[in-house]
Amino acid sequence: MMINILSLVLTLTIAVQGPPVTIDDNNTEATTVIRLFELKGAWSDQPDAAPGLDITSLLMGNMGSQRSFPDLLKALESAIADEEIDVIALDLSGGTSFSMPQVADMCTTLIRGRDSGKKFIAWMENGTTSLEAIASSCDTVMLTNTGGIDLASPALMPIHFKNAMDLFGIEASVIRVGDFKGAVEPFMLPQMSDHLRDHYLATLQSMNRFPVKQIAIGRDMTASHVRELQGIRIFTAKQALEEGLVDMLAQHGTLEQTIEGILDGSVEWKRPGKKRRKPFNPIQIFTELFSPAREKKIPENSIAILHLSGEIVDGATATPGSMVSEPSAKVIKALTDNDSVVGVVVRVDSPGGSAIASEIIRLELVKLAAKKPIVYSMGNLAASGGYWITCTGQPIYATEGTITGSIGVFGMKLSFGSALERFGIHFDPVALDESATMMFPHRGWNTAELARLQATVDDVYEDFIQRVSDSRDIEPNRVRGIAGGRVWAGGQALELGLVDAIGGVEDAIAHVKKEAGIEGEVSIVHRPGPADPMDLFNMFGGGGDDAIRALLDVPTLRVLAVAGVDLRPYLARLIRMGSNSPFTVEARMPIDLNPRF
């Protein structure tokens, strides 16, 4: 007992306090109820997210299991509405990470909670720019005295292979429209072109405005001072306290004691109930594994959130982590035909992909929009093909951290004939026509093939321009001036007329409710529902996905990825362009346009 008392005294002595959280209550003996959220890992916009491998995550350089972000927001909203809860504590020390659009949604929810009278406390150990922005929306920010804050500004690190390709005799055949289509530059140029570098810098500056503004407001600083702190970047716990990035320091592992020490009266901690662990039953597991997934019935007067996420690909079989054309169109048609659905929020998070698949999905969305109100809500990415599918003339919401635009198309293949000849490997194809070998890996495209393919790409690009022009009511020539493969941050896209407003999912839901004439509470459902177990097996049954997964187990690639040089997204992209694949016009953003905060 004496040891516990001394430990508490020591903790409160070491803690360096700023403004404490106070609970307004005339009864000083009242118990303060605290709801603790322990946030760990990365977060997916999908409601049924579960740990697993996501091919699109690999293609974009993001690996790791993810948890459901909609479930997190729902739990936060429930705690805010709970009148028994006085304080909400966010434990951000578990290595959690959020995309910038998710940070915006978190900040909106926390600020709304504070306006309702709730008090919020953030606990950090190793803070980042994203976590500091979230913490700045709280009343009190705590940092462990052994921790620190890495207040980085966003940065990109594309990897260029042209010199290495020349060294080994690998040739890139490229056809494209748009000098800003950065997806092909790593294979064409030894370093980034100056015009693309300048454009990326402007995009990063726009993306950085939101976290800077959020931190400045929350920590009572000027935006220019926050930018100065980003220039310094690394802060020890003591330096973070001196700079006003946090309110107080405390010992590692003393979250509960420290929070209790700054609150008056007794404290009761409220946690979510833990699920009861089921006994191991292999027969039941086998039965559930092969049972078809069932979607819950949609209640009357519901708004559906349609998640269109991942790489856009052609195909008839749903693949987790990808937006496959026919299954996606089928889900959209089901929402169109379901009279219980009064409106739809289309949540887009995609770097693009096949132009044909993008158009198939867009056409089905046109039919949906003709029957009921829809609004687009852009997540982290809604670029190239991910923007194409939004071209239906309906309202579009984006966040300042959204990457969108990339209105441009290309086609590419690599040839390895000269490289393999050096090792005594010779290709000797037999074909009725030379054109039959155009996708073989032994040679590049000849002049006639390049001219014909370029004409195909030009036609698709003009279709893309016209889709944007019709949807956004912008003259085609002005669209060309903001197209050419240029990517834009959400704020830039708003200024250019590519989106209608800055806002998150909740703003999009409010817009749909207004359009549908709904007042008060409404049922929210998510589609698509849980993945079919058999689809999970199909992921391992052929195509390039099994080869892409094998990349994860290559020790050299894993070591390089940990060191910050991740070649796996590029190699995964090459596997997607294998010689067994037909020629595909790509409407896709660059692989490595994934800013690091």
C-alpha positions as CSV (number, residue, x, y, z in Angstrom):
1,M,0.0,0.0,0.0
2,M,2.8,2.4,1.0
3,I,4.6,1.6,-2.3
4,N,1.5,2.5,-4.3
5,I,1.1,5.8,-2.5
6,L,4.8,6.7,-3.1
7,S,4.4,5.8,-6.7
8,L,1.4,8.1,-7.2
9,V,3.2,10.9,-5.4
10,L,6.3,10.4,-7.5
11,T,4.2,10.4,-10.7
12,L,2.4,13.7,-9.8
13,T,5.7,15.3,-8.8
14,I,7.4,14.4,-12.1
15,A,4.4,15.5,-14.1
16,V,4.9,19.0,-15.4
17,Q,1.4,20.5,-15.7
18,G,-0.2,23.0,-18.0
19,P,-3.9,23.9,-17.8
20,P,-5.7,20.9,-16.1
21,V,-9.0,19.6,-17.2
22,T,-11.8,20.7,-14.8
23,I,-15.3,19.3,-14.6
24,D,-18.0,21.8,-13.9
25,D,-20.1,20.4,-11.0
26,N,-21.2,22.0,-7.8
27,N,-20.8,18.7,-6.0
28,T,-17.1,18.3,-5.4
29,E,-17.7,14.7,-4.3
30,A,-19.2,13.7,-7.7
31,T,-17.5,10.9,-9.6
32,T,-15.9,11.7,-12.9
33,V,-16.5,9.0,-15.5
34,I,-13.8,8.6,-18.1
35,R,-14.1,6.6,-21.3
36,L,-10.7,5.5,-22.5
37,F,-10.0,4.8,-26.2
38,E,-6.8,2.9,-26.8
39,L,-5.9,3.5,-30.5
40,K,-3.5,1.1,-32.2
41,G,-2.5,0.3,-35.8
42,A,-3.7,1.8,-39.1
43,W,-7.4,2.5,-40.0
44,S,-9.4,1.6,-43.0
45,D,-12.5,3.4,-44.3
46,Q,-14.1,0.0,-44.8
47,P,-16.5,-0.9,-41.9
48,D,-15.6,-4.6,-41.9
49,A,-11.8,-4.0,-42.0
50,A,-9.8,-6.8,-40.5
51,P,-6.1,-7.7,-40.5
52,G,-5.0,-9.0,-43.8
53,L,-3.1,-8.4,-47.0
54,D,-4.4,-5.7,-49.3
55,I,-2.9,-5.7,-52.8
56,T,-3.7,-2.1,-53.3
57,S,-2.0,-1.2,-50.1
58,L,1.1,-2.9,-51.4
59,L,0.8,-1.1,-54.8
60,M,0.7,2.2,-53.0
61,G,3.5,1.5,-50.6
62,N,1.2,1.0,-47.5
63,M,1.5,-2.3,-45.7
64,G,0.1,-3.5,-42.4
65,S,-3.2,-4.6,-41.0
66,Q,-6.0,-2.1,-40.6
67,R,-9.0,-1.6,-38.3
68,S,-12.4,0.0,-39.1
69,F,-12.4,3.7,-39.0
70,P,-16.2,4.0,-39.3
71,D,-16.5,1.8,-36.2
72,L,-14.1,4.1,-34.3
73,L,-16.1,7.2,-35.2
74,K,-19.3,5.5,-34.2
75,A,-17.8,4.6,-30.8
76,L,-16.6,8.1,-30.3
77,E,-20.1,9.5,-31.2
78,S,-21.7,7.1,-28.8
79,A,-19.4,8.2,-26.0
80,I,-20.1,11.8,-26.7
81,A,-23.8,11.2,-26.6
82,D,-23.5,9.2,-23.3
83,E,-24.6,11.6,-20.5
84,E,-22.8,9.5,-17.9
85,I,-19.4,10.1,-19.5
86,D,-17.6,13.3,-18.5
87,V,-14.1,12.9,-20.0
88,I,-12.9,11.1,-23.1
89,A,-9.3,10.0,-23.1
90,L,-7.4,9.1,-26.3
91,D,-4.4,6.9,-25.8
92,L,-2.3,7.7,-29.0
93,S,0.8,5.9,-27.7
94,G,0.1,2.5,-29.3
95,G,1.7,3.2,-32.7
96,T,-1.6,4.3,-34.3
97,S,-1.6,6.1,-37.7
98,F,-4.3,7.9,-39.7
99,S,-4.6,9.3,-43.2
100,M,-5.0,13.0,-43.3
101,P,-8.7,12.8,-44.4
102,Q,-9.2,10.5,-41.3
103,V,-7.4,13.1,-39.2
104,A,-9.9,15.7,-40.4
105,D,-12.9,13.5,-39.5
106,M,-11.4,12.9,-36.1
107,C,-10.8,16.6,-35.4
108,T,-14.4,17.4,-36.5
109,T,-15.8,14.7,-34.2
110,L,-13.6,15.9,-31.2
111,I,-14.5,19.5,-31.7
112,R,-18.2,18.7,-31.9
113,G,-17.8,16.7,-28.7
114,R,-16.1,19.6,-26.9
115,D,-18.9,21.9,-28.0
116,S,-21.4,19.5,-26.4
117,G,-19.6,19.9,-23.1
118,K,-17.4,16.8,-23.1
119,K,-13.7,17.1,-22.0
120,F,-11.0,15.4,-24.0
121,I,-7.5,14.4,-23.0
122,A,-4.8,13.1,-25.4
123,W,-2.0,10.9,-24.3
124,M,1.1,10.5,-26.6
125,E,4.4,8.9,-26.5
126,N,5.9,9.4,-30.0
127,G,3.8,12.1,-31.6
128,T,3.6,12.7,-35.3
129,T,2.1,15.6,-37.3
130,S,-1.1,13.7,-37.7
131,L,-1.3,12.7,-34.0
132,E,-0.5,16.3,-32.9
133,A,-3.3,17.6,-35.1
134,I,-5.7,15.2,-33.4
135,A,-4.3,15.9,-29.9
136,S,-4.6,19.7,-30.6
137,S,-8.4,19.2,-30.9
138,C,-8.4,18.0,-27.2
139,D,-8.6,20.1,-24.0
140,T,-5.3,18.7,-22.6
141,V,-2.3,17.1,-24.3
142,M,0.0,14.8,-22.3
143,L,3.3,13.4,-23.5
144,T,5.5,10.9,-21.7
145,N,8.8,12.3,-20.6
146,T,10.7,9.6,-22.5
147,G,8.8,10.4,-25.7
148,G,9.0,13.1,-28.3
149,I,7.3,14.7,-31.3
150,D,8.3,14.4,-34.9
151,L,6.5,17.3,-36.5
152,A,7.3,16.5,-40.1
153,S,5.9,18.4,-43.1
154,P,4.7,16.2,-46.0
155,A,7.3,14.8,-48.4
156,L,7.6,12.4,-51.4
157,M,10.4,10.1,-52.4
158,P,9.9,8.7,-55.9
159,I,12.5,6.2,-57.0
160,H,13.8,6.4,-60.6
161,F,15.1,3.3,-62.4
162,K,16.2,4.7,-65.8
163,N,20.0,4.5,-65.2
164,A,19.7,1.0,-63.8
165,M,17.6,0.0,-66.7
166,D,20.1,1.3,-69.1
167,L,22.9,-0.5,-67.3
168,F,21.1,-3.8,-67.5
169,G,19.6,-3.4,-70.9
170,I,16.0,-3.0,-69.9
171,E,13.8,-0.9,-72.2
172,A,10.6,0.9,-71.4
173,S,8.0,1.4,-74.1
174,V,5.6,4.2,-73.1
175,I,2.6,5.9,-74.6
176,R,0.9,8.7,-72.6
177,V,-1.1,11.9,-72.7
178,G,0.0,14.5,-70.3
179,D,3.5,15.8,-69.4
180,F,2.5,15.6,-65.7
181,K,1.6,11.9,-65.7
182,G,4.3,11.0,-63.2
183,A,3.4,7.3,-63.1
184,V,5.8,6.7,-66.0
185,E,8.7,9.0,-65.2
186,P,10.5,6.6,-62.9
187,F,11.0,4.3,-66.0
188,M,11.7,7.1,-68.5
189,L,13.9,9.6,-66.8
190,P,17.0,9.3,-64.4
191,Q,15.4,11.9,-62.1
192,M,12.2,13.9,-61.7
193,S,11.4,16.5,-64.3
194,D,11.5,20.1,-63.1
195,H,8.0,20.9,-64.0
196,L,6.7,17.8,-62.1
197,R,8.8,18.7,-59.1
198,D,7.4,22.2,-59.0
199,H,3.9,20.9,-59.3
200,Y,4.3,18.3,-56.5
201,L,5.8,21.0,-54.2
202,A,2.6,23.2,-54.7
203,T,0.5,20.1,-54.0
204,L,2.4,19.3,-50.8
205,Q,2.0,22.9,-49.6
206,S,-1.7,22.8,-50.1
207,M,-2.0,19.4,-48.3
208,N,0.0,20.8,-45.4
209,R,-2.4,23.7,-44.7
210,F,-4.9,21.6,-42.8
211,P,-2.6,20.1,-40.1
212,V,-0.8,23.4,-39.7
213,K,-4.1,25.2,-39.3
214,Q,-5.4,22.6,-36.9
215,I,-2.3,22.7,-34.7
216,A,-2.2,26.5,-34.8
217,I,-5.8,26.9,-33.6
218,G,-5.6,24.1,-31.0
219,R,-2.3,25.2,-29.5
220,D,-2.9,28.9,-29.8
221,M,-0.1,29.6,-32.2
222,T,0.2,31.3,-35.6
223,A,0.4,29.2,-38.7
224,S,3.8,30.6,-39.5
225,H,5.1,29.5,-36.1
226,V,3.9,26.0,-36.7
227,R,5.7,26.0,-40.1
228,E,8.8,27.1,-38.3
229,L,8.4,24.2,-35.9
230,Q,8.0,21.8,-38.8
231,G,11.3,23.1,-40.2
232,I,12.9,22.1,-36.9
233,R,10.9,18.8,-36.9
234,I,12.3,16.8,-34.0
235,F,11.4,17.7,-30.4
236,T,12.2,15.9,-27.2
237,A,9.5,15.8,-24.6
238,K,10.9,18.8,-22.7
239,Q,11.3,20.8,-25.9
240,A,7.7,20.0,-27.0
241,L,6.5,21.3,-23.6
242,E,8.6,24.5,-24.0
243,E,7.3,25.1,-27.5
244,G,3.7,24.6,-26.4
245,L,3.0,21.5,-28.4
246,V,1.8,19.7,-25.2
247,D,0.4,20.8,-21.8
248,M,2.3,18.4,-19.5
249,L,4.8,15.6,-19.2
250,A,4.3,12.3,-17.3
251,Q,6.0,9.0,-16.8
252,H,5.6,6.2,-19.2
253,G,2.9,3.8,-18.2
254,T,1.1,6.2,-15.8
255,L,-1.8,7.3,-18.0
256,E,-4.5,6.5,-15.5
257,Q,-2.7,7.8,-12.4
258,T,-1.7,11.0,-14.2
259,I,-5.2,11.8,-15.5
260,E,-6.7,11.0,-12.1
261,G,-4.2,13.4,-10.5
262,I,-5.5,16.4,-12.5
263,L,-9.2,15.7,-11.9
264,D,-11.1,16.6,-8.8
265,G,-12.9,14.0,-6.8
266,S,-13.1,10.2,-7.5
267,V,-12.7,8.7,-10.9
268,E,-14.4,5.8,-12.7
269,W,-12.9,4.4,-15.8
270,K,-15.3,3.1,-18.5
271,R,-14.1,0.6,-21.1
272,P,-15.8,-1.4,-23.8
273,G,-16.6,-4.9,-22.8
274,K,-14.3,-7.6,-24.1
275,K,-15.7,-10.2,-26.3
276,R,-15.9,-13.6,-24.7
277,R,-13.3,-16.0,-26.2
278,K,-15.0,-18.9,-27.9
279,P,-13.5,-22.4,-27.4
280,F,-11.5,-23.7,-30.3
281,N,-13.8,-25.8,-32.6
282,P,-12.2,-26.8,-35.9
283,I,-15.4,-28.1,-37.4
284,Q,-17.3,-24.9,-36.7
285,I,-14.4,-22.8,-38.1
286,F,-14.4,-25.0,-41.2
287,T,-18.1,-24.6,-41.6
288,E,-18.0,-20.8,-41.2
289,L,-15.1,-20.5,-43.5
290,F,-17.1,-22.0,-46.4
291,S,-20.4,-20.5,-45.5
292,P,-21.5,-17.7,-47.9
293,A,-21.3,-14.2,-46.5
294,R,-24.6,-12.6,-45.7
295,E,-25.4,-8.9,-45.8
296,K,-27.8,-7.5,-43.3
297,K,-31.1,-6.4,-44.6
298,I,-31.3,-2.6,-45.3
299,P,-33.9,-0.9,-43.1
300,E,-36.4,1.5,-44.6
301,N,-35.4,5.1,-45.2
302,S,-31.7,4.3,-45.1
303,I,-28.7,6.1,-46.5
304,A,-26.1,3.8,-47.9
305,I,-22.3,4.5,-47.8
306,L,-21.0,2.8,-50.9
307,H,-17.2,2.1,-50.5
308,L,-15.4,2.1,-53.8
309,S,-11.9,1.5,-52.8
310,G,-8.6,0.1,-54.2
311,E,-7.1,-0.4,-57.6
312,I,-9.7,-0.3,-60.4
313,V,-9.4,-3.5,-62.4
314,D,-11.4,-5.4,-65.1
315,G,-13.0,-8.6,-64.0
316,A,-15.9,-10.7,-62.9
317,T,-14.7,-11.8,-59.5
318,A,-14.6,-9.6,-56.4
319,T,-11.1,-9.3,-55.0
320,P,-10.5,-7.8,-51.5
321,G,-8.5,-4.6,-51.8
322,S,-9.5,-4.0,-55.4
323,M,-12.4,-2.2,-57.2
324,V,-13.3,-4.9,-59.7
325,S,-15.6,-3.7,-62.5
326,E,-18.5,-6.2,-62.7
327,P,-18.8,-6.9,-59.0
328,S,-18.7,-3.2,-58.2
329,A,-21.4,-2.5,-60.9
330,K,-23.5,-5.2,-59.4
331,V,-23.4,-3.7,-55.9
332,I,-24.3,-0.3,-57.3
333,K,-27.3,-1.8,-59.2
334,A,-28.5,-3.4,-56.0
335,L,-28.6,0.0,-54.3
336,T,-30.4,1.5,-57.3
337,D,-33.1,-1.2,-57.2
338,N,-33.5,-1.2,-53.4
339,D,-36.4,1.1,-52.4
340,S,-35.2,1.1,-48.8
341,V,-32.2,3.2,-49.8
342,V,-33.2,6.8,-50.1
343,G,-29.8,8.2,-50.9
344,V,-26.2,7.2,-51.3
345,V,-22.8,8.6,-50.2
346,V,-20.2,7.2,-52.6
347,R,-16.9,7.0,-50.6
348,V,-14.0,6.9,-53.1
349,D,-10.5,5.9,-52.1
350,S,-8.7,4.8,-55.2
351,P,-5.5,5.6,-57.1
352,G,-7.2,4.6,-60.4
353,G,-6.5,1.8,-62.7
354,S,-8.2,0.4,-65.9
355,A,-9.9,3.1,-67.9
356,I,-12.5,0.5,-69.2
357,A,-13.3,-0.6,-65.7
358,S,-13.6,3.0,-64.5
359,E,-16.2,3.7,-67.3
360,I,-18.2,0.6,-66.4
361,I,-18.5,1.7,-62.8
362,R,-19.2,5.3,-63.8
363,L,-22.1,4.3,-66.0
364,E,-23.7,2.3,-63.2
365,L,-23.4,5.3,-60.9
366,V,-25.1,7.5,-63.6
367,K,-28.1,5.1,-63.4
368,L,-28.0,5.3,-59.6
369,A,-28.0,9.1,-59.6
370,A,-31.0,9.2,-62.0
371,K,-33.1,7.4,-59.4
372,K,-32.0,8.8,-56.0
373,P,-29.7,11.5,-54.5
374,I,-26.0,10.6,-54.4
375,V,-23.0,12.6,-53.2
376,Y,-19.3,11.7,-53.6
377,S,-17.0,11.8,-50.5
378,M,-13.3,11.5,-51.4
379,G,-11.0,9.8,-49.0
380,N,-7.2,9.7,-49.1
381,L,-7.1,9.1,-52.9
382,A,-9.6,9.8,-55.7
383,A,-7.2,10.2,-58.5
384,S,-7.2,9.4,-62.3
385,G,-9.7,6.5,-62.6
386,G,-10.7,7.3,-59.0
387,Y,-11.8,10.7,-60.3
388,W,-13.2,9.3,-63.5
389,I,-15.9,7.4,-61.7
390,T,-17.1,10.6,-60.0
391,C,-17.9,12.3,-63.3
392,T,-21.7,12.0,-63.1
393,G,-22.6,15.6,-62.4
394,Q,-23.3,15.0,-58.7
395,P,-21.8,17.0,-55.7
396,I,-18.3,16.0,-54.6
397,Y,-16.8,16.5,-51.2
398,A,-13.0,16.2,-50.6
399,T,-10.7,17.0,-47.6
400,E,-7.7,19.2,-47.8
401,G,-5.6,16.1,-47.5
402,T,-7.2,14.3,-50.4
403,I,-5.2,13.6,-53.5
404,T,-7.3,13.9,-56.6
405,G,-7.2,14.9,-60.3
406,S,-4.5,13.1,-62.2
407,I,-6.6,13.4,-65.3
408,G,-4.4,11.6,-67.8
409,V,-3.9,8.2,-69.3
410,F,-1.0,6.0,-70.3
411,G,0.2,2.6,-71.4
412,M,3.5,0.9,-70.7
413,K,5.5,-2.3,-70.9
414,L,9.1,-3.2,-70.1
415,S,11.2,-5.4,-72.4
416,F,14.1,-7.6,-71.1
417,G,15.5,-9.1,-74.3
418,S,18.8,-7.3,-74.2
419,A,19.3,-7.8,-70.5
420,L,18.7,-11.6,-70.7
421,E,20.9,-11.9,-73.8
422,R,23.8,-10.9,-71.6
423,F,23.2,-14.1,-69.6
424,G,22.8,-16.3,-72.6
425,I,19.0,-16.3,-72.5
426,H,17.5,-15.9,-76.0
427,F,13.8,-15.4,-76.8
428,D,12.8,-17.0,-80.1
429,P,9.0,-16.5,-80.6
430,V,7.0,-18.1,-83.3
431,A,3.9,-16.1,-84.4
432,L,1.7,-15.6,-87.4
433,D,2.0,-11.8,-87.2
434,E,4.6,-9.6,-85.6
435,S,1.8,-7.8,-83.7
436,A,1.1,-11.1,-81.9
437,T,4.3,-10.7,-80.0
438,M,3.8,-7.0,-79.1
439,M,3.2,-7.8,-75.4
440,F,6.1,-10.4,-75.2
441,P,8.9,-9.3,-72.9
442,H,11.7,-9.7,-75.4
443,R,11.2,-6.5,-77.4
444,G,9.8,-3.0,-77.2
445,W,7.0,-1.6,-79.3
446,N,8.0,-0.8,-82.9
447,T,7.1,2.5,-84.6
448,A,3.9,1.3,-86.1
449,E,2.7,-0.2,-82.8
450,L,3.6,3.0,-80.9
451,A,1.6,5.1,-83.3
452,R,-1.5,2.8,-83.1
453,L,-1.4,2.6,-79.3
454,Q,-0.8,6.3,-79.0
455,A,-4.0,6.9,-81.0
456,T,-5.9,4.6,-78.6
457,V,-4.6,6.5,-75.6
458,D,-5.4,9.8,-77.2
459,D,-9.0,8.7,-77.8
460,V,-9.4,7.6,-74.1
461,Y,-7.9,10.8,-72.9
462,E,-10.4,12.9,-74.9
463,D,-13.2,10.8,-73.5
464,F,-11.8,11.6,-70.0
465,I,-11.6,15.3,-70.8
466,Q,-15.2,15.2,-72.0
467,R,-16.4,13.3,-68.9
468,V,-14.9,16.0,-66.7
469,S,-16.2,18.8,-68.8
470,D,-19.8,17.5,-68.8
471,S,-19.8,16.6,-65.1
472,R,-18.2,19.9,-63.8
473,D,-19.6,22.2,-66.4
474,I,-16.1,23.4,-67.5
475,E,-15.1,24.1,-71.0
476,P,-12.9,21.2,-72.5
477,N,-10.0,23.5,-73.2
478,R,-9.9,24.7,-69.5
479,V,-10.1,21.1,-68.4
480,R,-7.0,20.4,-70.5
481,G,-5.2,23.2,-68.7
482,I,-5.8,21.4,-65.3
483,A,-5.5,17.9,-66.7
484,G,-2.4,16.5,-68.3
485,G,-1.9,14.0,-65.4
486,R,-1.6,16.8,-62.8
487,V,-2.5,15.7,-59.3
488,W,-4.2,18.2,-56.9
489,A,-4.8,18.4,-53.2
490,G,-8.4,18.8,-52.1
491,G,-8.0,22.6,-51.5
492,Q,-6.5,23.1,-55.0
493,A,-9.3,20.9,-56.5
494,L,-11.9,23.2,-54.9
495,E,-10.3,26.3,-56.3
496,L,-10.2,24.7,-59.8
497,G,-13.8,23.5,-59.7
498,L,-13.0,19.8,-59.6
499,V,-14.9,19.4,-56.3
500,D,-17.7,21.3,-54.7
501,A,-16.8,21.5,-51.0
502,I,-14.3,20.6,-48.3
503,G,-15.8,18.1,-45.9
504,G,-15.8,14.6,-44.7
505,V,-18.3,11.7,-44.7
506,E,-20.6,13.4,-42.2
507,D,-20.9,16.4,-44.4
508,A,-21.8,14.2,-47.4
509,I,-24.4,12.4,-45.3
510,A,-25.9,15.7,-44.3
511,H,-26.0,16.8,-47.9
512,V,-27.8,13.5,-49.0
513,K,-30.3,13.9,-46.1
514,K,-31.2,17.4,-47.3
515,E,-31.5,16.3,-50.9
516,A,-33.8,13.3,-49.8
517,G,-35.8,15.6,-47.5
518,I,-35.0,13.6,-44.4
519,E,-34.9,15.3,-41.0
520,G,-33.7,13.8,-37.7
521,E,-31.9,10.4,-37.3
522,V,-31.5,8.1,-40.2
523,S,-30.2,4.5,-40.6
524,I,-26.7,4.3,-42.1
525,V,-25.7,1.1,-43.9
526,H,-22.4,0.2,-45.6
527,R,-21.9,-1.6,-48.9
528,P,-20.4,-3.8,-50.1
529,G,-20.9,-6.1,-47.1
530,P,-18.4,-8.7,-45.7
531,A,-16.2,-10.4,-48.3
532,D,-17.3,-13.8,-49.5
533,P,-14.9,-16.4,-48.0
534,M,-14.6,-18.0,-51.4
535,D,-13.4,-14.7,-52.9
536,L,-10.6,-14.8,-50.4
537,F,-9.6,-18.2,-51.7
538,N,-9.8,-16.9,-55.3
539,M,-7.1,-14.3,-54.4
540,F,-4.6,-17.1,-54.1
541,G,-5.7,-19.0,-57.1
542,G,-4.0,-17.3,-60.0
543,G,-3.1,-14.2,-61.8
544,G,-0.5,-11.9,-60.4
545,D,-1.7,-11.6,-56.9
546,D,0.1,-14.8,-55.7
547,A,3.4,-13.4,-57.2
548,I,2.8,-10.0,-55.6
549,R,2.3,-11.7,-52.2
550,A,5.6,-13.5,-52.7
551,L,7.3,-10.1,-52.7
552,L,6.5,-9.8,-49.0
553,D,8.8,-12.7,-48.2
554,V,11.9,-11.6,-50.1
555,P,14.3,-10.7,-47.3
556,T,16.3,-8.1,-49.2
557,L,13.1,-6.2,-50.2
558,R,11.8,-6.3,-46.7
559,V,15.1,-4.9,-45.3
560,L,15.1,-2.2,-47.9
561,A,11.5,-1.3,-47.1
562,V,12.3,-0.9,-43.4
563,A,15.2,1.3,-44.4
564,G,12.8,3.5,-46.4
565,V,13.6,2.3,-49.9
566,D,10.5,0.2,-50.7
567,L,10.8,-1.3,-54.2
568,R,7.9,-3.7,-53.7
569,P,5.2,-1.3,-55.1
570,Y,7.1,-0.9,-58.3
571,L,7.7,-4.6,-58.7
572,A,4.1,-5.3,-57.9
573,R,3.1,-2.8,-60.7
574,L,5.4,-4.7,-63.2
575,I,3.8,-8.0,-62.3
576,R,0.4,-6.4,-63.1
577,M,1.8,-5.6,-66.5
578,G,2.9,-9.1,-67.3
579,S,3.1,-10.5,-70.8
580,N,0.0,-12.6,-70.2
581,S,-2.1,-9.5,-69.8
582,P,-3.7,-7.7,-72.8
583,F,-2.8,-4.1,-73.5
584,T,-4.6,-1.9,-71.1
585,V,-5.0,1.9,-71.1
586,E,-4.3,3.0,-67.5
587,A,-5.9,6.0,-65.8
588,R,-3.7,5.8,-62.7
589,M,-1.8,8.1,-60.4
590,P,1.9,7.6,-59.6
591,I,2.8,4.7,-57.3
592,D,4.8,6.8,-54.9
593,L,2.5,9.8,-54.6
594,N,1.7,9.0,-51.0
595,P,3.0,11.9,-48.9
596,R,4.6,11.0,-45.6
597,F,3.8,13.2,-42.6
